[in-house]
Amino acid sequence: MDDAERCAGDLHIRRLLEINRRRVASWGSLPPTGGPLVLGIVGAGVMGTAIADAALACNIKVLLTDADRAVLQRAGEALFRRLQETGVSTTDRLQVTGDLDEIAACHIVLEAVVEDETKKGALLRELDRRMPSESLLATNTSTIPIHRLARGLGHPERLCGTHFFLPVAERPVVEVIFTTGTSAKARAAAIGLTEVLGRDVLLAPDAVGFLVNRLMMPYVSEAMQLLTEGVAPETIEQVAVSFGMPKGPLSLLDEIGLDTALDCGWVFAGAYQDRVAVSPLLVTMVKAGRLGRKSDAGFFRYTINDQGEIRQDADPAAAELVARWMGRATQPSAEDIGARLFLPMVFEGTRILAEHEGSRAADIDLGAVLGLGMAPARGGPLFWCDRAGAGRIVEIAEPLRSLGARMEPPEALRQMAETGAVYHARETRTETTSA
């Protein structure tokens, strides 16, 4: 990209973000709580602890619990240390508890447990039974539709999805998901919580994977497919970074946690099987105990140097596991690798617009930039498509169709190629005028 293209991408994202903020403001804000806001979090794993840390940094009182007492103790100690470093009175800001009734009495309760529909559903029903009817119940599920988790609740109208992204401290957005039965009060509370946490709200459809993960899963699954074709992990990572990602797809998987990614992958593949490259690698890695950064070993090895910085290195042990599933080696060019990683984002974004009324091209691009960390200068996958032209994108995809349905441009994109239509021009102009 030249400087003019970078400026155009940056301006595009700033404009979309301004429009989105005005749009979200019309949905309301956090209702009065009659005192300091208290957030209860169930789940003290990587994500739950990160959300708690973000809330504490915004002067929100947090009550944290976990069924695993050892996990809860470690998370509590880490959070208390962080608070003490800032000189805050820890007892006023953070409480670690094993009492679910104390959690249920909070103004807002957010669950952040393992991505398992049965376990999440049981926990949400238990919380719903204990909580006052006027309180917001939120779930940090990353793939499971909210309407499915709402089944069996006494007050399904107060359940909302609030999906945070790792690393939470670096991602300025939260996906907020409603069902058709979500109350206006719950919608306002979910949006208000996100804003109090200093994050932008991205309204996402209530479907498997919502929005951002529907863009991410084809991207990371294609990276694993390239590994089994003999492409070096460093090459895959470099192509992604050169395109505008903050880190490569394999590093992203390590950061999310390969066990978490596997749980999400089962849900995603069940709904969109022909849209991803099905790979056995995640199962193999998890069975080998390689869970990513949380276990210091995933697709890469992680160590801490004398300065306390995390170092990422290639790992021969990971290469041996990949070799078990190595098929015919290919030698794709950097351009082909980039196409295989990023065309599926355009395709999935196009499908989201076609499948979910109310979804906007702006949501797709903001989701990629704010949720996945794509460089604002790139402008998002649909802006990239607009810049190249739908006809050119279809042309780039043509040699890749032999890989299967996942590389087949959606019919809506083919129609755009024929007519010269774009995703953004009329939509952005209309919203800017009416906002």
Buried (B, 14 or more C-beta within 10 A) or exposed (E): BEEEEBEBBBEBBEBBBEBBEEBBEEBBEBBEBEEEBBBBBBBBBBBBBBBBBBBBBEEBBBBBBBBEEEBBEBBBEBBBEBBEEEEBEBEEBBBBBEEBEBBBBBBBBBBBBEBBBEEBBEBBBBBBEBBEEEBBBBBBBBBBBBBBBBEEBEBBBBBBBBBBBBBBEEBBBBBBBBBEEBBEBBBBBBBBBBBBBEBBBBBBBBBBBBBBBBBBBBBBBBBBBBBBBBBEBEBBBBBBBEBBBBBBBBBBBBBBBBBBBBBBBBBBBEEBEEBBBEBEBBEBBBEBEBBBBBBBBBBBBBEEEEEEEEEBEEBEEBBEBBEEBEEEEEEBEEEBBBBBBBBBBBBBBBBBBEEBEEBBBBBBBBBBBBBBBBBBBBBBBBBBBBBEBBBEBBEBBEEBEEBEEBBBBBEBBBEBBEEEBBBBEEBBEEBEEEE
